[in-house]
Amino acid sequence: MPEPLWGGSPSKLLAFLDCPRRYRMTYLDRPAPEKRRPRAHTSLGIAVHNALRDYWDLPAPDPVAGGRLVEKAWIDVGFRDGEQSRRWKARMRDAVTAYLEAHPPQARPVGIERTASFVSGDLRVQGRIDRLDDRGGELVVVDYKTSRVPSTDDDARTSMPMALYAAAVWKMFRRPVRRVELHHVPSGTVAAHEHTPESLGRHVERARSIMRDARRADADHARHGAASELFPPVTGPLCSWCDLRAHCPEGRAAAPEKSDWAALGDD
């Protein structure tokens, strides 16, 4: 009998690659261990993404009104205090306004938070694209970023999720999709890469390789549960940010926990 499909998002694949233990606790252990409360940069990112999503529901394109949507979508969780939250809300309102003024879309996107999926062998990938543009007949995959450091063209080139989204859209629309873009909203910069069919194929094969390892680990977890030895922790600086570090002694020993607002940097 053929192997059943192994399904998941690019985030699920990267979770297994980055730290099998975190993958196990997130996707396999039931009941799932409790996560820590969201950090400030997560609240900020969700608010900006929601504002840019709702921008397309406005009666007419208006960057200033788009910026005000940040205030409506703001999530006051994870900040040091109310003053810091208010300061960052105003900062991101202005950043979204400036971004929309600098990069006015030529037409309504083909997709806004569009779900895309494809099947390759026994791998089924499904995820959600922030924005899908049609530019002169060419489809372009757009992802919004709100991190402290702007994205680079190399980030766009090496991003497996972006490549998998491009491959999914190519199959769904039956139209070539080569360009992927990372839009860093705070700085207004755009990092881009033009894929080839060969480069997309390499990313798909990488995803299939990760999937094969994850499938073996999943099967071992079904037999042994949390006692399975196929989910070792991968410790390092990222342990400071892990939402599940309370359940991982090795992670707590590897790096001190960061404050809820540490990723905002110097404000």
C-alpha positions as CSV (number, residue, x, y, z in Angstrom):
1,M,0.0,0.0,0.0
2,P,1.3,3.5,-0.7
3,E,2.3,5.7,2.2
4,P,-0.6,8.0,3.4
5,L,-0.1,11.6,2.9
6,W,1.8,13.5,5.6
7,G,0.3,16.9,5.8
8,G,1.5,20.1,7.4
9,S,2.4,23.7,7.0
10,P,5.9,25.1,6.2
11,S,6.0,26.2,9.9
12,K,5.4,22.6,10.9
13,L,8.3,21.4,8.8
14,L,10.6,24.1,10.1
15,A,9.6,23.4,13.7
16,F,10.9,19.8,13.3
17,L,14.1,21.0,11.6
18,D,14.8,23.6,14.3
19,C,13.9,21.6,17.4
20,P,12.3,18.2,17.4
21,R,11.3,18.5,21.0
22,R,9.4,21.7,20.4
23,Y,7.8,20.0,17.4
24,R,6.7,17.1,19.5
25,M,5.2,19.3,22.2
26,T,3.4,21.5,19.7
27,Y,2.0,19.0,17.2
28,L,2.0,15.5,18.9
29,D,1.7,15.6,22.7
30,R,-1.9,15.6,23.9
31,P,-2.9,17.3,25.9
32,A,-0.5,19.9,24.5
33,P,1.8,21.6,27.1
34,E,0.7,25.1,28.0
35,K,2.5,27.9,26.2
36,R,3.6,31.1,27.8
37,R,1.6,34.3,27.1
38,P,2.3,36.1,23.8
39,R,5.2,38.5,23.6
40,A,5.0,42.1,22.5
41,H,6.5,41.5,19.1
42,T,3.9,38.8,18.4
43,S,1.1,41.1,19.4
44,L,2.6,43.8,17.2
45,G,3.0,41.5,14.2
46,I,-0.6,40.2,14.4
47,A,-2.0,43.7,14.6
48,V,0.0,44.9,11.6
49,H,-1.0,41.8,9.5
50,N,-4.7,42.3,10.4
51,A,-4.5,46.0,9.5
52,L,-3.0,45.2,6.1
53,R,-5.6,42.5,5.6
54,D,-8.5,44.8,6.5
55,Y,-7.1,47.6,4.3
56,W,-8.7,46.0,1.3
57,D,-12.1,46.3,2.8
58,L,-11.9,50.1,2.9
59,P,-14.3,51.9,0.5
60,A,-11.2,53.4,-1.3
61,P,-7.5,53.0,-1.0
62,D,-6.3,55.4,1.7
63,P,-2.9,55.0,3.4
64,V,-3.8,57.2,6.3
65,A,-7.0,55.2,7.0
66,G,-4.9,52.0,6.6
67,G,-2.6,53.2,9.3
68,R,-5.5,53.9,11.6
69,L,-6.5,50.2,11.2
70,V,-3.5,49.4,13.3
71,E,-5.1,51.2,16.2
72,K,-8.3,49.2,15.8
73,A,-6.4,45.9,15.5
74,W,-3.9,46.7,18.3
75,I,-3.3,43.9,20.9
76,D,-2.1,45.3,24.3
77,V,-0.3,42.1,25.4
78,G,3.3,41.6,26.3
79,F,4.4,45.2,26.6
80,R,6.3,46.5,29.6
81,D,3.5,49.0,30.4
82,G,0.8,51.0,28.9
83,E,3.1,53.8,27.8
84,Q,5.3,51.4,25.8
85,S,2.3,49.9,24.2
86,R,0.9,53.3,23.2
87,R,4.3,54.4,21.8
88,W,4.6,51.3,19.6
89,K,1.0,51.5,18.5
90,A,1.6,55.1,17.2
91,R,4.9,54.0,15.7
92,M,3.4,51.1,13.7
93,R,0.4,53.2,12.7
94,D,2.8,55.6,11.1
95,A,4.9,52.7,9.6
96,V,1.9,51.2,7.9
97,T,0.8,54.5,6.5
98,A,4.3,55.2,5.1
99,Y,4.5,51.6,3.7
100,L,1.1,52.0,1.9
101,E,2.2,55.3,0.5
102,A,5.5,54.0,-0.7
103,H,4.1,50.8,-2.2
104,P,0.7,51.5,-3.6
105,P,-0.7,48.4,-5.1
106,Q,-1.6,48.6,-8.8
107,A,-4.7,46.6,-8.4
108,R,-6.6,44.6,-5.8
109,P,-4.6,41.4,-4.9
110,V,-5.6,38.1,-6.3
111,G,-5.5,36.7,-2.8
112,I,-5.4,38.2,0.7
113,E,-4.5,35.7,3.4
114,R,-5.1,33.1,0.8
115,T,-4.8,29.4,1.7
116,A,-2.6,27.5,-0.8
117,S,-1.7,23.8,-0.9
118,F,-0.1,21.2,-3.1
119,V,0.8,17.5,-3.1
120,S,4.2,16.1,-4.0
121,G,4.4,12.4,-3.6
122,D,3.4,11.6,0.0
123,L,3.8,15.2,1.1
124,R,0.9,17.6,1.4
125,V,1.8,21.2,2.2
126,Q,-0.8,23.8,3.1
127,G,-0.3,27.3,4.3
128,R,-1.6,30.8,4.2
129,I,-0.2,33.6,2.0
130,D,-0.3,37.2,3.2
131,R,-0.9,38.6,-0.3
132,L,-0.9,37.3,-3.8
133,D,-0.4,40.0,-6.5
134,D,-1.1,39.8,-10.3
135,R,1.4,42.1,-11.9
136,G,1.0,42.2,-15.7
137,G,0.0,38.5,-15.8
138,E,2.8,37.4,-13.4
139,L,1.7,36.2,-10.0
140,V,3.9,37.4,-7.1
141,V,3.9,35.9,-3.5
142,V,4.1,38.6,-0.8
143,D,4.9,38.1,2.9
144,Y,4.8,40.9,5.4
145,K,7.6,41.2,8.0
146,T,7.6,43.3,11.2
147,S,10.9,42.1,12.8
148,R,13.5,44.6,14.1
149,V,15.9,43.8,11.2
150,P,14.9,44.3,7.5
151,S,14.8,41.3,5.3
152,T,17.4,40.8,2.6
153,D,17.3,39.4,-0.9
154,D,19.2,36.4,0.4
155,D,16.4,35.9,3.0
156,A,13.9,35.8,0.1
157,R,16.1,33.4,-1.8
158,T,16.6,30.9,1.0
159,S,13.1,31.0,2.5
160,M,11.6,27.5,2.2
161,P,8.1,28.7,3.1
162,M,8.1,31.3,0.3
163,A,9.3,28.8,-2.2
164,L,6.6,26.3,-1.1
165,Y,3.9,28.9,-1.4
166,A,5.1,29.8,-4.9
167,A,5.1,26.1,-5.9
168,A,1.6,25.8,-4.4
169,V,0.2,28.8,-6.3
170,W,1.9,27.6,-9.5
171,K,-0.1,24.3,-9.2
172,M,-3.3,25.8,-8.1
173,F,-3.5,28.6,-10.8
174,R,-1.6,26.6,-13.4
175,R,0.5,29.7,-14.0
176,P,4.2,30.1,-13.5
177,V,5.1,31.8,-10.2
178,R,8.7,32.9,-9.9
179,R,8.9,36.1,-7.8
180,V,8.6,36.1,-4.0
181,E,8.9,39.2,-1.9
182,L,9.4,40.0,1.8
183,H,7.9,43.4,2.6
184,H,9.5,44.8,5.8
185,V,6.8,47.1,7.0
186,P,8.7,49.1,9.6
187,S,11.4,50.1,7.1
188,G,9.3,50.0,4.0
189,T,11.9,47.9,2.2
190,V,11.2,45.0,-0.1
191,A,13.5,42.0,-0.5
192,A,12.8,39.8,-3.5
193,H,14.0,36.8,-5.4
194,E,13.2,35.3,-8.9
195,H,13.0,31.6,-8.6
196,T,13.4,29.1,-11.4
197,P,11.6,25.8,-11.7
198,E,14.8,24.1,-10.6
199,S,15.2,26.2,-7.5
200,L,11.6,25.7,-6.5
201,G,12.1,21.9,-7.0
202,R,15.1,22.0,-4.7
203,H,13.0,23.6,-1.9
204,V,10.3,21.0,-2.4
205,E,12.8,18.2,-2.2
206,R,14.2,19.7,1.0
207,A,10.7,19.8,2.4
208,R,10.2,16.1,1.5
209,S,13.5,15.2,3.2
210,I,12.4,16.9,6.4
211,M,9.0,15.2,6.1
212,R,10.5,11.7,5.9
213,D,12.4,12.3,9.2
214,A,9.3,13.8,10.8
215,R,7.2,10.8,9.6
216,R,9.6,8.3,11.3
217,A,9.5,10.4,14.5
218,D,5.7,10.6,14.4
219,A,5.5,6.8,14.1
220,D,7.8,6.4,17.1
221,H,5.8,8.8,19.1
222,A,2.7,6.8,18.4
223,R,4.4,3.8,20.0
224,H,6.3,5.4,22.9
225,G,4.7,8.8,23.4
226,A,6.8,11.5,25.1
227,A,9.4,8.7,25.9
228,S,10.4,8.5,22.3
229,E,14.1,9.3,21.8
230,L,13.6,10.8,18.3
231,F,12.7,14.3,19.6
232,P,16.0,15.6,21.1
233,P,16.1,19.3,22.1
234,V,18.2,21.6,20.0
235,T,19.5,24.1,22.4
236,G,21.0,27.6,21.7
237,P,20.1,31.3,21.8
238,L,16.6,30.7,20.4
239,C,15.8,28.9,23.7
240,S,15.5,32.4,25.2
241,W,12.4,33.0,23.1
242,C,10.8,29.5,23.1
243,D,7.1,29.6,24.2
244,L,7.5,26.0,25.7
245,R,10.8,26.5,27.6
246,A,8.9,25.9,30.9
247,H,8.6,22.3,29.9
248,C,12.2,21.9,28.7
249,P,15.0,21.7,31.3
250,E,17.7,21.7,28.7
251,G,16.3,24.8,27.1
252,R,16.2,26.7,30.3
253,A,19.8,25.8,31.1
254,A,21.0,26.8,27.6
255,A,19.9,30.4,27.7
256,P,18.1,32.9,30.0
257,E,14.6,33.8,29.2
258,K,14.1,37.2,27.4
259,S,11.5,39.7,28.6
260,D,8.2,39.9,26.9
261,W,9.3,43.1,25.1
262,A,13.0,42.3,24.4
263,A,12.5,41.8,20.7
264,L,11.3,45.4,20.3
265,G,14.9,46.5,20.8
266,D,15.7,50.1,21.8
267,D,12.5,52.0,21.9
